[in-house]
Structure formats: structure tokens, C-alpha cells
């Protein structure tokens, strides 16, 4: 009994020590938050797998994991505010473009999933073999594709477009292709635009303000809020691959302008809040 009490006391003391270290050290807080994010996200994504077998391939299977991810965001001190719900495409599938900043964008997808409805993502087929996470991804309707080159690319785009039309799916994609923490968006990749034009569904731009409370170089991860703005959809009806450059430029300029505006707004509000405190 005494050994058990001593063991409990040691655990409590260790936890208190970790809290103190994370309070005084930005680097320790940064690492601790990301470790917590990874562990809790893995649990949130997979614990309800048995329930998902009741409706295999249904986007609603991800609603419970998405709810869990939103609670994780709150635990880490991240607050998201969604604007522009009136712009959501309701009567068809669409391609949803979201700017890409960090692995924490998983929390953004968790915010959007129940709001947009009929959501899915495109993933490389290798993800399917990542144990329980791969199984969960398949159960909530992820579109898995092979990494292709040359002539195979055309058939992959066509098959993806067919899935979008059949499911009326909202496919969430990061058009920049890789994450970054800059003050402007990176140039867009063509893949999502090819799928949109082939399937003749609209493109729904979604912008998330810069995570001013996160800095990977300085190992800083504080608390803060972000704005998510759903912009009016842009039609691709009647467009062909010849219209691709103009479409890419138009959407990039719109998203980049909104990204700068939202970021400036949220930083200004943060500074004002600090003055009040």
C-alpha cells in the first residue's frame, strides 16, 4: 500500500515538474503540445472504428474523430471562428481549397467536416496500410490514389472526378502542396484544378488566418485564435484545360488577398487584447 502511495506521489510530482518546465520554457511547451496533439489525435481517430463498420465509406464516420480533434484544439489553446457559411456549396460536389500551414491543419479539417458535409480527402494509397489509422481513413471514405506519372495521370483524374460526382463529395485539398508559415501563400499546384475542371464542379476557396501563436523555427506554440473564412464558390462549368492558367491565377489572387486580410485582422485583435490585459 505504501509503495502504491509513493508511486502515485512520484507521478504527481513528475507532472507538476513538467507543468513548471512547460510554463517557463517555450521550447518545452512547443514539444509537449505537439506530442500531446499526436497522441490524442491518434486515439481520437481510431477508438470508434467498430462503430464505423455500421456504414462503411460514409463521410459521417469521421464526425466523432472530428469532434475529438476540436476538443484537442481547445485543450491546446487554439480557437477557431468560421465565417461565410452562407457561401457553402449545397447542391453538388466541389473541390475545397484550404491553405496549408502546419500539421495542426487537421484541426481546421475537423472544424470544416460537419459544416461543409459530405466531405472527403484524397490520399496516397500507402496511407491505407498504416494500421488502424489507415483502416479508419478507408471507413470514412477517403479517396485513395496511386502515385502516377505520365499517361496514368489522366485516368486517375477521371476516376476521382467520377467519385466526386457520384457521392456529391466535397474534396478538401491543399493547393499549395506543402505546408509553410509565410506571410503569403505558396504557388498552387495544378492537380486540384484538373480534377475540378474534369468533374465540372465548383471550387470552394477556404482561407485560414496565419497561426501567429505558432513558430516552428523559434519552437513557440502559445494559445490564440484563428479565423476560417469560406469564400463564394467559383464555377468551372464549361471550362477546359486551356482555361487552367487563368483559373489558377484568379483563385490564387483571391485566396492570397483574403489570407493577408484575415491575418492582419486577427493579429490586430490580439494586440488590442494584450493592451486591455
C-alpha positions as CSV (number, residue, x, y, z in Angstrom):
1,X,0.0,0.0,0.0
2,X,2.8,2.4,1.0
3,X,4.6,1.6,-2.3
4,X,1.4,2.5,-4.2
5,X,1.1,5.8,-2.4
6,X,4.7,6.6,-3.0
7,X,4.4,5.7,-6.7
8,X,1.3,8.0,-7.0
9,X,3.2,10.8,-5.3
10,X,6.1,10.4,-7.7
11,X,3.8,10.6,-10.7
12,X,2.1,13.8,-9.3
13,X,5.5,15.3,-8.6
14,X,6.7,14.5,-12.1
15,X,3.6,16.0,-13.7
16,X,4.0,19.2,-11.6
17,X,7.6,19.4,-12.7
18,X,6.6,19.0,-16.4
19,X,3.9,21.8,-16.0
20,X,6.5,24.1,-14.4
21,X,9.1,23.4,-17.2
22,X,6.5,24.0,-19.9
23,X,5.4,27.2,-18.2
24,X,8.9,28.7,-18.1
25,X,10.3,27.2,-21.4
26,X,8.8,28.0,-24.8
27,X,10.7,25.1,-26.4
28,X,9.5,22.6,-23.8
29,X,5.9,23.8,-24.2
30,X,6.2,23.6,-28.0
31,X,7.4,19.9,-27.9
32,X,4.9,18.9,-25.2
33,X,1.9,20.4,-27.1
34,X,2.9,18.6,-30.3
35,X,3.4,15.3,-28.6
36,X,0.1,15.6,-26.9
37,X,-1.5,16.6,-30.2
38,X,-0.1,13.5,-32.0
39,X,-1.1,11.0,-29.2
40,X,-4.6,12.4,-28.7
41,X,-5.2,12.7,-32.4
42,X,-4.3,9.0,-33.0
43,X,-6.7,8.0,-30.2
44,X,-9.5,10.2,-31.4
45,X,-9.2,8.9,-35.0
46,X,-9.3,5.2,-34.2
47,X,-11.1,4.4,-30.9
48,X,-14.5,4.4,-32.6
49,X,-13.6,2.1,-35.5
50,X,-16.1,-0.6,-34.5
51,X,-18.9,1.9,-34.9
52,X,-17.7,2.9,-38.4
53,X,-18.4,-0.6,-39.7
54,X,-22.1,0.2,-39.5
55,X,-21.8,2.5,-42.5
56,X,-18.6,1.7,-44.4
57,X,-17.2,4.5,-46.6
58,X,-19.6,7.1,-45.2
59,X,-18.2,10.7,-44.5
60,X,-20.2,10.7,-41.3
61,X,-17.8,8.2,-39.8
62,X,-15.3,11.0,-39.3
63,X,-17.7,13.2,-37.3
64,X,-16.8,11.6,-34.0
65,X,-13.0,11.8,-34.6
66,X,-13.6,15.4,-35.9
67,X,-15.4,16.3,-32.6
68,X,-12.5,14.8,-30.7
69,X,-10.0,16.8,-32.7
70,X,-11.9,20.0,-31.9
71,X,-11.6,19.3,-28.2
72,X,-7.9,18.7,-28.6
73,X,-7.6,22.1,-30.3
74,X,-9.3,23.7,-27.3
75,X,-7.1,21.8,-24.9
76,X,-4.0,23.2,-26.7
77,X,-5.4,26.7,-26.6
78,X,-6.5,27.0,-30.2
79,X,-9.8,28.7,-31.0
80,X,-11.3,28.8,-34.5
81,X,-14.1,31.1,-35.7
82,X,-15.8,30.2,-39.0
83,X,-17.2,32.8,-41.3
84,X,-19.0,32.6,-44.7
85,X,-21.2,29.6,-44.0
86,X,-23.8,31.1,-46.4
87,X,-21.3,30.5,-49.2
88,X,-21.2,26.7,-48.8
89,X,-22.0,24.7,-51.9
90,X,-25.1,22.7,-51.1
91,X,-26.4,21.1,-54.3
92,X,-23.4,19.4,-55.8
93,X,-19.9,18.1,-55.0
94,X,-17.0,20.5,-55.1
95,X,-13.3,20.9,-54.6
96,X,-12.5,22.7,-51.4
97,X,-9.1,24.5,-51.4
98,X,-7.6,25.3,-48.0
99,X,-4.2,27.0,-47.4
100,X,-1.7,24.7,-45.7
101,X,0.4,25.9,-42.7
102,X,1.1,23.1,-40.3
103,X,0.1,19.6,-39.2
104,X,-2.3,21.4,-36.9
105,X,-4.4,22.0,-40.1
106,X,-6.0,18.7,-39.1
107,X,-7.9,20.8,-36.5
108,X,-9.2,23.0,-39.4
109,X,-10.4,20.0,-41.3
110,X,-12.2,18.9,-38.1
111,X,-13.9,22.3,-38.0
112,X,-15.0,22.1,-41.6
113,X,-16.1,18.5,-41.8
114,X,-19.5,18.9,-40.1
115,X,-20.1,22.3,-41.5
116,X,-19.5,21.5,-45.2
117,X,-21.0,18.0,-45.0
118,X,-20.2,15.1,-47.4
119,X,-16.5,15.7,-47.0
120,X,-13.6,13.5,-48.0
121,X,-9.9,13.8,-48.8
122,X,-7.6,12.4,-51.4
123,X,-4.6,10.4,-50.1
124,X,-1.8,8.3,-51.4
125,X,-2.6,4.6,-51.2
126,X,0.3,4.0,-48.8
127,X,-1.8,5.6,-46.0
128,X,-4.3,2.7,-46.3
129,X,-1.6,0.4,-44.8
130,X,-0.9,2.5,-41.7
131,X,-2.6,0.2,-39.3
132,X,-5.7,1.4,-37.6
133,X,-5.4,4.9,-38.9
134,X,-5.4,3.6,-42.5
135,X,-8.5,1.5,-41.7
136,X,-10.3,4.5,-40.2
137,X,-9.4,6.6,-43.2
138,X,-10.9,4.0,-45.5
139,X,-14.0,3.7,-43.4
140,X,-14.8,7.4,-43.6
141,X,-14.5,7.4,-47.3
142,X,-11.0,8.7,-48.2
143,X,-10.2,8.5,-51.9
144,X,-7.0,6.6,-52.2
145,X,-4.9,7.0,-55.4
146,X,-1.6,5.6,-56.6
147,X,1.3,7.9,-57.2
148,X,1.2,8.2,-61.0
149,X,3.1,9.7,-63.9
150,X,2.5,10.4,-67.5
151,X,-0.4,8.6,-69.2
152,X,-1.7,7.2,-65.9
153,X,-2.4,10.6,-64.5
154,X,-5.4,11.2,-66.9
155,X,-7.2,8.0,-65.8
156,X,-6.6,8.8,-62.1
157,X,-8.1,12.3,-62.5
158,X,-11.1,10.8,-64.4
159,X,-11.8,8.2,-61.7
160,X,-11.5,10.8,-58.9
161,X,-13.9,13.1,-60.8
162,X,-16.4,10.2,-61.1
163,X,-16.3,9.6,-57.4
164,X,-16.9,13.3,-56.7
165,X,-20.0,13.3,-59.0
166,X,-21.4,10.0,-57.7
167,X,-21.1,11.0,-54.0
168,X,-21.6,14.7,-54.4
169,X,-18.5,14.8,-52.3
170,X,-16.7,17.9,-51.0
171,X,-13.0,17.1,-51.5
172,X,-10.7,19.0,-49.2
173,X,-7.3,19.7,-50.7
174,X,-4.2,21.9,-50.0
175,X,-3.4,23.5,-53.4
176,X,0.0,24.8,-52.2
177,X,1.2,21.2,-51.9
178,X,3.3,21.7,-48.8
179,X,2.9,23.5,-45.5
180,X,4.6,26.7,-44.7
181,X,4.4,29.6,-42.2
182,X,5.0,32.6,-44.6
183,X,3.1,35.8,-44.9
184,X,1.8,34.9,-48.4
185,X,0.6,31.7,-49.9
186,X,2.9,29.5,-51.9
187,X,2.2,29.0,-55.7
188,X,-0.6,26.5,-56.3
189,X,-0.2,23.0,-57.8
190,X,-2.3,22.0,-60.8
191,X,-3.8,18.7,-59.6
192,X,-6.9,20.0,-57.8
193,X,-7.7,22.3,-60.7
194,X,-7.5,19.4,-63.2
195,X,-9.9,17.4,-61.0
196,X,-12.4,20.3,-60.7
197,X,-12.4,21.0,-64.5
198,X,-12.8,17.3,-65.4
199,X,-15.6,16.8,-63.0
200,X,-17.1,20.3,-63.8
201,X,-17.8,21.0,-60.1
202,X,-17.2,24.4,-58.5
203,X,-14.1,25.3,-56.4
204,X,-14.8,26.5,-52.9
205,X,-11.9,28.5,-51.5
206,X,-11.4,28.4,-47.8
207,X,-8.8,30.6,-46.0
208,X,-7.4,30.2,-42.5
209,X,-5.6,33.1,-41.0
210,X,-1.9,32.7,-40.1
211,X,-1.2,30.8,-36.8
212,X,0.6,33.9,-35.2
213,X,0.8,31.9,-32.0
214,X,2.9,29.1,-33.7
215,X,6.5,29.4,-34.8
216,X,8.4,26.3,-35.7
217,X,11.8,28.0,-36.1
218,X,11.6,29.6,-32.6
219,X,9.9,26.5,-31.2
220,X,6.9,28.6,-30.0
221,X,3.4,27.2,-29.5
222,X,1.2,29.5,-27.4
223,X,-2.6,30.0,-27.3
224,X,-4.5,32.0,-29.8
225,X,-7.4,32.2,-32.2
226,X,-7.7,31.8,-36.0
227,X,-10.4,32.8,-38.5
228,X,-11.6,30.4,-41.1
229,X,-13.4,32.1,-44.0
230,X,-15.4,30.2,-46.6
231,X,-15.4,32.2,-49.8
232,X,-18.0,32.1,-52.6
233,X,-17.6,29.1,-54.9
234,X,-16.1,29.6,-58.3
235,X,-17.7,27.7,-61.2
236,X,-15.8,25.5,-63.6
237,X,-18.8,24.7,-65.8
238,X,-17.8,24.9,-69.4
239,X,-14.1,25.3,-68.6
240,X,-11.4,23.2,-70.3
241,X,-7.7,22.6,-69.6
242,X,-7.0,25.7,-71.8
243,X,-8.6,27.8,-69.1
244,X,-6.4,26.3,-66.3
245,X,-3.8,29.1,-66.0
246,X,-6.4,31.9,-65.8
247,X,-8.4,29.9,-63.3
248,X,-5.4,29.2,-61.1
249,X,-4.4,32.9,-61.2
250,X,-7.9,34.1,-60.3
251,X,-8.2,31.7,-57.3
252,X,-4.7,32.3,-56.1
253,X,-5.1,36.1,-56.0
254,X,-8.5,35.8,-54.2
255,X,-7.2,33.4,-51.6
256,X,-3.9,35.2,-51.0
257,X,-5.6,38.6,-50.6
258,X,-8.0,37.1,-48.1
259,X,-5.2,35.4,-46.2
260,X,-3.4,38.7,-45.7
261,X,-6.5,40.5,-44.6
262,X,-7.6,37.8,-42.1
263,X,-4.1,37.5,-40.7
264,X,-3.8,41.3,-40.2
265,X,-7.2,41.3,-38.6
266,X,-6.5,38.6,-36.1
267,X,-3.1,40.0,-35.2
268,X,-4.5,43.4,-34.6
269,X,-7.2,42.0,-32.4
270,X,-4.6,40.0,-30.5
271,X,-2.5,43.2,-29.9
272,X,-5.6,45.1,-28.7
273,X,-6.5,42.2,-26.3
274,X,-2.9,42.5,-24.8
275,X,-3.4,46.2,-24.3
276,X,-6.6,45.6,-22.4
277,X,-4.9,43.0,-20.2
